[in-house]
Amino acid sequence: MAEFVRLEVTDGVGTIRLDRPKMNALDARVQTELLEAAREADRRDDVAAVVVWGGERVFAAGADVKEMADMGYPEMFRHGHLLQDFTRAVAAIGKPTVSAITGFALGGGLELALATDLRFCADDAKLGQPEILLGIIPGAGGTQRLARLIGPSKAKDLIYTGRFVGADEALALGLVDEVLPAAEVHDRAVAWASQFVGGPSIALRTAKDVVDRGLEVDLQTGLEIERAGFSALFATQDQSDGMRSFVENGPGKATFTGR
């Protein structure tokens, strides 16, 4: 039974809810529960899209430093796999995902948000990768996902300095996609996720896979990945139903079954 992370499903939207007072510190237990919740959200047919949310006060203020402080290399060599596995599991959810960020998203908390497709944040939120202030570097994907998202020079500035950025700067950097009043962040994330309920789930999964895989390769290889994914969708009922509906009724009226 999960203690600090739960998957709540309402009307086709799954919310991965962190709830470890006071700051949602990401210790090994939370990381394991996040991994399990992400895998459950991925496999459940009643989940069309996923919101990651830490509650009204804070998204996640980073890894549990007290847990790591006395670790040596052998211990961290083993723990480091879990540190990346939970963000990899969130990134591997084959459905649209969005983080609803309130309060702080720092260190591992920001790395968790970087593992989702989009990020909506409160206008008073603070984000950052302050690991350098502890004499270490981001270890849950921050050096890689942050650089791919906002570019290497901006990522290096945040990682080298460990400074926090406010919502407006995060938006200007491309670190977040929308800034809203804190009370509206979760509802906006759920509304965004809700638009995919009843959508062509196989096409959505394929789109996410093709974009993500394409970022790791050269353009020509990426185009081949796209071609293969595009062609494969012509084996689905959703493609047949979607195109037939378009021809007969115009755009936006198709009913999809996820087959």
C-alpha positions as CSV (number, residue, x, y, z in Angstrom):
1,M,0.0,0.0,0.0
2,A,1.4,3.4,-1.1
3,E,1.9,5.8,1.8
4,F,3.0,9.1,0.1
5,V,2.0,8.8,-3.6
6,R,-1.4,7.8,-5.0
7,L,-3.0,7.6,-8.4
8,E,-6.4,9.2,-8.4
9,V,-8.6,8.7,-11.5
10,T,-11.6,10.9,-12.2
11,D,-13.4,11.0,-15.6
12,G,-10.5,9.6,-17.5
13,V,-7.8,11.8,-16.0
14,G,-5.2,10.3,-13.7
15,T,-3.6,12.5,-11.0
16,I,-0.4,11.2,-9.5
17,R,-0.6,13.0,-6.2
18,L,2.4,13.5,-3.9
19,D,1.5,13.8,-0.3
20,R,4.5,13.7,2.1
21,P,4.2,16.7,4.4
22,K,5.6,19.2,4.7
23,M,7.6,19.6,1.5
24,N,7.1,16.4,-0.5
25,A,10.7,15.4,-0.1
26,L,11.6,12.6,-2.5
27,D,13.2,9.9,-0.4
28,A,13.6,6.3,-1.6
29,R,10.0,5.4,-0.5
30,V,8.5,8.3,-2.4
31,Q,10.6,7.6,-5.5
32,T,9.5,3.9,-5.5
33,E,5.9,4.9,-5.1
34,L,6.2,7.4,-7.9
35,L,7.6,4.7,-10.2
36,E,4.8,2.4,-9.3
37,A,2.1,5.1,-9.8
38,A,3.6,6.0,-13.2
39,R,3.6,2.4,-14.4
40,E,0.0,1.9,-13.2
41,A,-1.1,5.1,-15.0
42,D,0.5,3.9,-18.1
43,R,-1.2,0.5,-18.2
44,R,-4.7,1.5,-17.1
45,D,-7.1,1.8,-19.9
46,D,-9.3,4.2,-17.9
47,V,-6.5,6.8,-17.8
48,A,-6.3,8.9,-20.9
49,A,-3.9,11.6,-19.6
50,V,-2.0,12.3,-16.4
51,V,-1.5,15.2,-14.1
52,V,1.4,15.2,-11.6
53,W,0.6,17.3,-8.6
54,G,2.1,17.9,-5.1
55,G,-0.9,19.7,-3.6
56,E,-1.8,23.3,-3.1
57,R,1.3,24.3,-1.1
58,V,4.3,22.7,-2.8
59,F,5.1,20.5,-5.8
60,A,8.3,18.9,-4.4
61,A,11.2,20.5,-2.7
62,G,13.8,18.0,-3.9
63,A,15.4,14.7,-2.8
64,D,15.7,13.9,0.9
65,V,19.1,15.3,1.7
66,K,19.1,13.7,5.2
67,E,18.7,10.3,3.6
68,M,21.6,10.8,1.2
69,A,24.0,12.8,3.5
70,D,25.8,9.7,4.9
71,M,25.9,7.7,1.7
72,G,29.2,6.8,0.2
73,Y,29.9,5.8,-3.4
74,P,28.8,2.1,-3.0
75,E,25.5,3.2,-1.5
76,M,24.8,5.9,-4.1
77,F,25.9,3.6,-6.9
78,R,22.9,1.4,-6.0
79,H,20.5,4.2,-5.1
80,G,21.4,6.2,-8.2
81,H,19.5,3.7,-10.4
82,L,16.3,4.4,-8.4
83,L,16.9,8.1,-8.6
84,Q,16.7,7.9,-12.4
85,D,14.2,5.1,-12.6
86,F,11.3,7.1,-11.1
87,T,11.7,10.0,-13.5
88,R,12.2,7.6,-16.4
89,A,8.9,5.8,-15.5
90,V,7.1,9.2,-15.5
91,A,8.6,10.1,-18.9
92,A,7.7,6.7,-20.2
93,I,3.9,7.1,-19.6
94,G,2.6,6.7,-23.1
95,K,-0.1,9.3,-22.6
96,P,-0.1,13.1,-22.4
97,T,1.3,14.3,-19.1
98,V,1.4,17.7,-17.3
99,S,2.9,18.9,-14.1
100,A,0.8,21.2,-11.9
101,I,3.5,23.2,-10.0
102,T,2.7,25.1,-6.9
103,G,5.2,26.4,-4.4
104,F,8.7,24.9,-4.8
105,A,9.9,22.6,-7.6
106,L,13.5,22.2,-6.7
107,G,16.2,19.6,-7.4
108,G,14.5,16.2,-7.8
109,G,11.1,18.0,-7.7
110,L,12.0,20.0,-10.9
111,E,13.5,16.8,-12.4
112,L,10.1,15.1,-11.8
113,A,8.4,18.0,-13.6
114,L,10.9,17.8,-16.4
115,A,9.8,14.2,-17.0
116,T,6.2,15.3,-18.0
117,D,5.3,16.7,-21.4
118,L,4.2,20.1,-20.2
119,R,4.5,22.2,-17.0
120,F,1.9,24.7,-15.7
121,C,3.0,26.7,-12.7
122,A,1.7,29.1,-10.1
123,D,2.7,32.8,-10.4
124,D,4.5,32.6,-7.1
125,A,6.3,29.3,-7.7
126,K,10.0,28.9,-7.4
127,L,12.0,26.4,-9.6
128,G,15.6,25.4,-9.7
129,Q,18.4,22.9,-9.6
130,P,20.3,23.8,-6.5
131,E,22.3,20.6,-6.2
132,I,25.6,22.4,-6.8
133,L,25.1,24.1,-3.4
134,L,25.5,20.7,-1.8
135,G,28.6,19.9,-3.8
136,I,26.8,17.6,-6.2
137,I,25.0,17.8,-9.6
138,P,21.4,16.9,-10.6
139,G,21.1,13.1,-10.7
140,A,17.5,12.3,-11.6
141,G,17.7,13.6,-15.2
142,G,18.2,17.3,-14.7
143,T,21.5,17.7,-16.6
144,Q,19.9,16.0,-19.6
145,R,16.3,16.9,-19.8
146,L,16.8,20.5,-18.7
147,A,19.5,21.1,-21.5
148,R,17.2,19.5,-24.1
149,L,14.3,21.7,-23.0
150,I,15.8,25.1,-22.6
151,G,19.2,24.7,-24.3
152,P,22.6,24.0,-22.9
153,S,23.8,27.5,-22.0
154,K,20.6,28.4,-20.0
155,A,20.7,24.9,-18.4
156,K,24.3,25.4,-17.4
157,D,23.5,28.7,-15.8
158,L,20.8,27.2,-13.6
159,I,22.9,24.2,-12.8
160,Y,26.2,26.0,-12.2
161,T,24.6,28.7,-9.9
162,G,21.9,26.7,-8.2
163,R,19.7,29.8,-8.3
164,F,16.0,29.7,-8.0
165,V,13.9,31.2,-10.8
166,G,10.4,32.7,-10.5
167,A,7.4,31.9,-12.7
168,D,7.9,34.7,-15.1
169,E,11.6,33.9,-15.8
170,A,10.7,30.2,-16.0
171,L,8.2,31.0,-18.7
172,A,10.6,33.2,-20.6
173,L,13.2,30.4,-20.4
174,G,10.7,27.8,-21.8
175,L,11.0,25.9,-18.5
176,V,7.2,26.1,-18.0
177,D,4.4,26.4,-20.5
178,E,1.8,28.4,-18.6
179,V,1.7,30.6,-15.5
180,L,-1.5,31.0,-13.5
181,P,-2.7,32.1,-10.1
182,A,-1.9,29.3,-7.6
183,A,-5.5,28.5,-7.0
184,E,-6.1,27.8,-10.8
185,V,-3.0,25.6,-11.6
186,H,-4.5,22.2,-10.8
187,D,-7.8,22.9,-12.5
188,R,-6.1,24.1,-15.6
189,A,-3.9,21.0,-15.7
190,V,-6.9,18.8,-15.3
191,A,-8.7,20.7,-18.1
192,W,-5.8,20.3,-20.4
193,A,-5.6,16.6,-19.7
194,S,-9.4,16.1,-20.1
195,Q,-9.3,17.0,-23.7
196,F,-7.6,13.6,-24.5
197,V,-10.4,11.5,-22.9
198,G,-12.0,9.6,-25.7
199,G,-9.2,10.5,-28.0
200,P,-7.2,8.2,-30.3
201,S,-5.0,6.7,-27.6
202,I,-2.8,4.7,-29.9
203,A,-2.0,7.7,-32.1
204,L,-1.3,9.8,-29.0
205,R,1.0,7.2,-27.6
206,T,2.7,7.0,-31.0
207,A,3.1,10.7,-31.3
208,K,4.7,10.9,-27.9
209,D,7.1,8.0,-28.7
210,V,8.1,9.5,-32.1
211,V,8.8,12.9,-30.7
212,D,10.8,11.6,-27.7
213,R,12.8,9.1,-29.7
214,G,13.4,11.6,-32.5
215,L,15.1,14.0,-30.1
216,E,17.8,11.5,-29.4
217,V,18.9,10.9,-33.0
218,D,19.8,12.9,-36.2
219,L,17.1,14.3,-38.4
220,Q,17.2,11.6,-41.1
221,T,16.9,8.8,-38.5
222,G,14.1,10.8,-36.8
223,L,12.2,11.0,-40.1
224,E,12.4,7.3,-40.4
225,I,11.1,6.9,-36.9
226,E,8.2,9.2,-37.9
227,R,7.5,7.3,-41.1
228,A,7.3,4.0,-39.3
229,G,5.0,5.3,-36.6
230,F,2.8,7.1,-39.2
231,S,2.5,4.0,-41.3
232,A,1.8,1.7,-38.4
233,L,-1.3,3.7,-37.4
234,F,-3.0,2.5,-40.6
235,A,-3.4,-0.8,-38.9
236,T,-5.7,0.7,-36.3
237,Q,-9.5,1.0,-36.1
238,D,-9.1,4.6,-34.9
239,Q,-7.4,5.6,-38.2
240,S,-10.2,4.0,-40.2
241,D,-12.9,5.5,-38.1
242,G,-11.2,8.9,-38.0
243,M,-10.7,9.3,-41.7
244,R,-14.2,7.9,-42.6
245,S,-15.7,10.4,-40.2
246,F,-13.7,13.2,-41.7
247,V,-14.8,12.4,-45.2
248,E,-18.5,12.0,-44.2
249,N,-18.9,14.6,-41.4
250,G,-16.0,16.9,-41.5
251,P,-13.2,17.4,-38.9
252,G,-13.5,16.9,-35.2
253,K,-16.5,14.5,-35.1
254,A,-14.9,11.1,-35.0
255,T,-15.5,8.6,-32.1
256,F,-12.4,6.7,-31.2
257,T,-12.2,3.3,-29.4
258,G,-8.5,3.0,-28.8
259,R,-8.2,0.1,-31.1
